[in-house]
């Protein structure tokens, strides 16, 4: 991920699964690229998004906790 210019945005534990969110900043604020990796017991799911996510909106639910939030 770091080789492709992604930086850690947050890591969240949710019901025993780790959700890692990475950001690759674009030329404009609304053109960022995000990669979410969801680690489950038997597989890893990758989700790619483009646009803008406000980091202050990454609020854990009652069943989750933030491990890293930069």
DRENTORKOL-3810 file (N, C-alpha, C; in nm, 4 decimals):
REM DRENTORKOL-3810
@n.u->0.0824; n.v->-0.1189; n.w->0.0000; ca.u->0.0000; ca.v->0.0000; ca.w->0.0000; c.u->0.0874; c.v->0.1260; c.w->0.0000
@n.u->0.1909; n.v->0.1281; n.w->0.0832; ca.u->0.2755; ca.v->0.2470; ca.w->0.0912; c.u->0.3516; c.v->0.2700; c.w->-0.0382
@n.u->0.3850; n.v->0.1630; n.w->-0.1106; ca.u->0.4535; ca.v->0.1767; ca.w->-0.2394; c.u->0.3663; c.v->0.2508; c.w->-0.3405
@n.u->0.2341; n.v->0.2405; n.w->-0.3255; ca.u->0.1400; ca.v->0.3070; ca.w->-0.4152; c.u->0.0969; c.v->0.4438; c.w->-0.3636
@n.u->0.1604; n.v->0.4926; n.w->-0.2568; ca.u->0.1314; ca.v->0.6264; ca.w->-0.2060; c.u->0.0149; c.v->0.6339; c.w->-0.1087
@n.u->-0.0297; n.v->0.5207; n.w->-0.0553; ca.u->-0.1386; ca.v->0.5214; ca.w->0.0426; c.u->-0.0833; c.v->0.5464; c.w->0.1827
@n.u->-0.1608; n.v->0.6176; n.w->0.2641; ca.u->-0.1277; ca.v->0.6428; ca.w->0.4039; c.u->-0.2387; c.v->0.5858; c.w->0.4910
@n.u->-0.2017; n.v->0.5402; n.w->0.6121; ca.u->-0.3019; ca.v->0.4910; ca.w->0.7069; c.u->-0.3947; c.v->0.6047; c.w->0.7461
@n.u->-0.5238; n.v->0.5805; n.w->0.7396; ca.u->-0.6222; ca.v->0.6783; ca.w->0.7855; c.u->-0.6826; c.v->0.6315; c.w->0.9180
@n.u->-0.7219; n.v->0.5040; n.w->0.9244; ca.u->-0.7812; ca.v->0.4500; ca.w->1.0474; c.u->-0.7801; c.v->0.2988; c.w->1.0434
@n.u->-0.7791; n.v->0.2389; n.w->1.1617; ca.u->-0.8007; ca.v->0.0958; ca.w->1.1765; c.u->-0.9053; c.v->0.0784; c.w->1.2857
@n.u->-1.0064; n.v->-0.0007; n.w->1.2550; ca.u->-1.1191; ca.v->-0.0178; ca.w->1.3463; c.u->-1.1454; c.v->-0.1665; c.w->1.3657
@n.u->-1.1631; n.v->-0.2089; n.w->1.4906; ca.u->-1.2050; ca.v->-0.3455; ca.w->1.5211; c.u->-1.3563; c.v->-0.3436; c.w->1.5350
@n.u->-1.4246; n.v->-0.4292; n.w->1.4602; ca.u->-1.5704; ca.v->-0.4334; ca.w->1.4631; c.u->-1.6153; c.v->-0.5778; c.w->1.4647
@n.u->-1.6735; n.v->-0.6203; n.w->1.5745; ca.u->-1.7220; ca.v->-0.7577; ca.w->1.5900; c.u->-1.6157; c.v->-0.8603; c.w->1.5531
@n.u->-1.4913; n.v->-0.8381; n.w->1.5987; ca.u->-1.3833; ca.v->-0.9323; ca.w->1.5754; c.u->-1.3161; c.v->-0.9199; c.w->1.4399
@n.u->-1.3617; n.v->-0.8289; n.w->1.3554; ca.u->-1.3020; ca.v->-0.8073; ca.w->1.2243; c.u->-1.2253; c.v->-0.6753; c.w->1.2266
@n.u->-1.1127; n.v->-0.6721; n.w->1.1562; ca.u->-1.0343; ca.v->-0.5496; ca.w->1.1460; c.u->-1.0660; c.v->-0.4809; c.w->1.0144
@n.u->-1.1016; n.v->-0.3535; n.w->1.0226; ca.u->-1.1264; ca.v->-0.2717; ca.w->0.9042; c.u->-1.0160; c.v->-0.1674; c.w->0.8992
@n.u->-0.9316; n.v->-0.1759; n.w->0.7962; ca.u->-0.8229; ca.v->-0.0796; ca.w->0.7779; c.u->-0.8604; c.v->0.0132; c.w->0.6632
@n.u->-0.8442; n.v->0.1436; n.w->0.6842; ca.u->-0.8776; ca.v->0.2424; ca.w->0.5818; c.u->-0.7508; c.v->0.3204; c.w->0.5476
@n.u->-0.7195; n.v->0.3235; n.w->0.4190; ca.u->-0.6016; ca.v->0.3930; ca.w->0.3687; c.u->-0.6457; c.v->0.5005; c.w->0.2706
@n.u->-0.5665; n.v->0.6073; n.w->0.2591; ca.u->-0.5991; ca.v->0.7166; ca.w->0.1676; c.u->-0.4786; c.v->0.7478; c.w->0.0800
@n.u->-0.5065; n.v->0.7751; n.w->-0.0457; ca.u->-0.4079; ca.v->0.8247; ca.w->-0.1407; c.u->-0.4621; c.v->0.9599; c.w->-0.1869
@n.u->-0.3954; n.v->1.0668; n.w->-0.1443; ca.u->-0.4482; ca.v->1.2001; ca.w->-0.1723; c.u->-0.4369; c.v->1.2333; c.w->-0.3201
@n.u->-0.5458; n.v->1.2885; n.w->-0.3743; ca.u->-0.5498; ca.v->1.3306; ca.w->-0.5132; c.u->-0.5049; c.v->1.4750; c.w->-0.5268
@n.u->-0.5116; n.v->1.5250; n.w->-0.6482; ca.u->-0.4709; ca.v->1.6632; ca.w->-0.6740; c.u->-0.5668; c.v->1.7620; c.w->-0.6089
@n.u->-0.6937; n.v->1.7215; n.w->-0.5949; ca.u->-0.7916; ca.v->1.8044; ca.w->-0.5250; c.u->-0.8514; c.v->1.7237; c.w->-0.4115
@n.u->-0.9080; n.v->1.7917; n.w->-0.3149; ca.u->-0.9656; ca.v->1.7273; ca.w->-0.1961; c.u->-1.0741; c.v->1.6256; c.w->-0.2325
@n.u->-1.1521; n.v->1.6538; n.w->-0.3357; ca.u->-1.2626; ca.v->1.5653; ca.w->-0.3741; c.u->-1.2195; c.v->1.4518; c.w->-0.4664
@n.u->-1.0896; n.v->1.4369; n.w->-0.4881; ca.u->-1.0403; ca.v->1.3337; ca.w->-0.5784; c.u->-0.9458; c.v->1.2370; c.w->-0.5073
@n.u->-0.9670; n.v->1.2147; n.w->-0.3778; ca.u->-0.8863; ca.v->1.1186; ca.w->-0.3034; c.u->-0.9260; c.v->0.9769; c.w->-0.3409
@n.u->-0.8346; n.v->0.8860; n.w->-0.3210; ca.u->-0.8598; ca.v->0.7437; ca.w->-0.3458; c.u->-0.8476; c.v->0.6722; c.w->-0.2115
@n.u->-0.9465; n.v->0.5929; n.w->-0.1767; ca.u->-0.9488; ca.v->0.5216; ca.w->-0.0491; c.u->-0.9514; c.v->0.3715; c.w->-0.0746
@n.u->-0.8821; n.v->0.2981; n.w->0.0120; ca.u->-0.8835; ca.v->0.1529; ca.w->0.0069; c.u->-0.9223; c.v->0.1042; c.w->0.1457
@n.u->-1.0272; n.v->0.0243; n.w->0.1521; ca.u->-1.0701; ca.v->-0.0373; ca.w->0.2773; c.u->-1.0407; c.v->-0.1855; c.w->0.2691
@n.u->-0.9708; n.v->-0.2367; n.w->0.3686; ca.u->-0.9429; ca.v->-0.3790; ca.w->0.3771; c.u->-1.0141; c.v->-0.4324; c.w->0.5002
@n.u->-1.1017; n.v->-0.5297; n.w->0.4789; ca.u->-1.1785; ca.v->-0.5896; ca.w->0.5876; c.u->-1.1267; c.v->-0.7314; c.w->0.6055
@n.u->-1.0599; n.v->-0.7546; n.w->0.7189; ca.u->-1.0012; ca.v->-0.8848; ca.w->0.7470; c.u->-1.0994; c.v->-0.9690; c.w->0.8272
@n.u->-1.1474; n.v->-1.0747; n.w->0.7653; ca.u->-1.2350; ca.v->-1.1701; ca.w->0.8317; c.u->-1.1541; c.v->-1.2956; c.w->0.8626
@n.u->-1.2121; n.v->-1.3906; n.w->0.9307; ca.u->-1.1401; ca.v->-1.5110; ca.w->0.9700; c.u->-1.0861; c.v->-1.5884; c.w->0.8503
@n.u->-1.1626; n.v->-1.5960; n.w->0.7418; ca.u->-1.1213; ca.v->-1.6793; ca.w->0.6294; c.u->-1.0922; c.v->-1.6023; c.w->0.5010
@n.u->-1.1082; n.v->-1.4697; n.w->0.5011; ca.u->-1.0839; ca.v->-1.3936; ca.w->0.3788; c.u->-1.0583; c.v->-1.2462; c.w->0.4098
@n.u->-1.0058; n.v->-1.1765; n.w->0.3107; ca.u->-0.9870; ca.v->-1.0322; ca.w->0.3180; c.u->-1.0654; c.v->-0.9704; c.w->0.2034
@n.u->-1.1494; n.v->-0.8729; n.w->0.2351; ca.u->-1.2293; ca.v->-0.8041; ca.w->0.1347; c.u->-1.1680; c.v->-0.6656; c.w->0.1126
@n.u->-1.1459; n.v->-0.6284; n.w->-0.0136; ca.u->-1.0914; ca.v->-0.4972; ca.w->-0.0478; c.u->-1.1994; c.v->-0.4150; c.w->-0.1173
@n.u->-1.2152; n.v->-0.2903; n.w->-0.0744; ca.u->-1.3114; ca.v->-0.1981; ca.w->-0.1340; c.u->-1.2368; c.v->-0.0703; c.w->-0.1692
@n.u->-1.2491; n.v->-0.0255; n.w->-0.2935; ca.u->-1.1840; ca.v->0.0971; ca.w->-0.3374; c.u->-1.2891; c.v->0.2046; c.w->-0.3629
@n.u->-1.2640; n.v->0.3239; n.w->-0.3117; ca.u->-1.3546; ca.v->0.4373; ca.w->-0.3279; c.u->-1.2760; c.v->0.5586; c.w->-0.3744
@n.u->-1.3417; n.v->0.6478; n.w->-0.4477; ca.u->-1.2811; ca.v->0.7766; ca.w->-0.4804; c.u->-1.3755; c.v->0.8866; c.w->-0.4352
@n.u->-1.3199; n.v->1.0009; n.w->-0.4029; ca.u->-1.3990; ca.v->1.1135; ca.w->-0.3557; c.u->-1.3371; c.v->1.1717; c.w->-0.2314
@n.u->-1.4193; n.v->1.2078; n.w->-0.1344; ca.u->-1.3695; ca.v->1.2646; ca.w->-0.0095; c.u->-1.4472; c.v->1.2071; c.w->0.1077
@n.u->-1.3757; n.v->1.1541; n.w->0.2071; ca.u->-1.4335; ca.v->1.1095; ca.w->0.3330; c.u->-1.3819; c.v->1.2011; c.w->0.4430
@n.u->-1.4703; n.v->1.2597; n.w->0.5196; ca.u->-1.4305; ca.v->1.3452; ca.w->0.6305; c.u->-1.3865; c.v->1.2556; c.w->0.7464
@n.u->-1.2574; n.v->1.2593; n.w->0.7851; ca.u->-1.2094; ca.v->1.1712; ca.w->0.8919; c.u->-1.2864; c.v->1.1876; c.w->1.0229
@n.u->-1.3413; n.v->1.3049; n.w->1.0491; ca.u->-1.4165; ca.v->1.3251; ca.w->1.1732; c.u->-1.5481; c.v->1.2469; c.w->1.1732
@n.u->-1.5912; n.v->1.2003; n.w->1.0554; ca.u->-1.7149; ca.v->1.1225; ca.w->1.0454; c.u->-1.6915; c.v->0.9732; c.w->1.0695
@n.u->-1.5647; n.v->0.9310; n.w->1.0835; ca.u->-1.5333; ca.v->0.7912; ca.w->1.1111; c.u->-1.5504; c.v->0.7665; c.w->1.2606
@n.u->-1.6726; n.v->0.7432; n.w->1.2993; ca.u->-1.7073; ca.v->0.7261; ca.w->1.4401; c.u->-1.7398; c.v->0.5785; c.w->1.4639
@n.u->-1.6720; n.v->0.5158; n.w->1.5604; ca.u->-1.6999; ca.v->0.3743; ca.w->1.5855; c.u->-1.8397; c.v->0.3529; c.w->1.6428
@n.u->-1.8968; n.v->0.2365; n.w->1.6115; ca.u->-2.0263; ca.v->0.2004; ca.w->1.6682; c.u->-2.0057; c.v->0.1453; c.w->1.8088
@n.u->-2.1124; n.v->0.1084; n.w->1.8751; ca.u->-2.1011; ca.v->0.0543; ca.w->2.0109; c.u->-2.0305; c.v->-0.0807; c.w->2.0121
@n.u->-2.0241; n.v->-0.1503; n.w->1.8978; ca.u->-1.9585; ca.v->-0.2804; ca.w->1.8891; c.u->-1.8158; c.v->-0.2725; c.w->1.8341
@n.u->-1.7640; n.v->-0.1522; n.w->1.8152; ca.u->-1.6323; ca.v->-0.1387; ca.w->1.7544; c.u->-1.5466; c.v->-0.0412; c.w->1.8331
@n.u->-1.4157; n.v->-0.0416; n.w->1.8013; ca.u->-1.3254; ca.v->0.0553; ca.w->1.8628; c.u->-1.2194; c.v->0.0932; c.w->1.7623
@n.u->-1.1739; n.v->0.2180; n.w->1.7707; ca.u->-1.0702; ca.v->0.2675; ca.w->1.6802; c.u->-0.9361; c.v->0.2234; c.w->1.7354
@n.u->-0.8545; n.v->0.1620; n.w->1.6488; ca.u->-0.7194; ca.v->0.1226; ca.w->1.6891; c.u->-0.6241; c.v->0.2370; c.w->1.6589
@n.u->-0.6316; n.v->0.2913; n.w->1.5361; ca.u->-0.5487; ca.v->0.4040; ca.w->1.4929; c.u->-0.6402; c.v->0.5022; c.w->1.4222
@n.u->-0.6290; n.v->0.6279; n.w->1.4550; ca.u->-0.7041; ca.v->0.7312; ca.w->1.3827; c.u->-0.6138; c.v->0.8514; c.w->1.3709
@n.u->-0.5680; n.v->0.8818; n.w->1.2489; ca.u->-0.4736; ca.v->0.9905; ca.w->1.2291; c.u->-0.5427; c.v->1.1120; c.w->1.1745
END
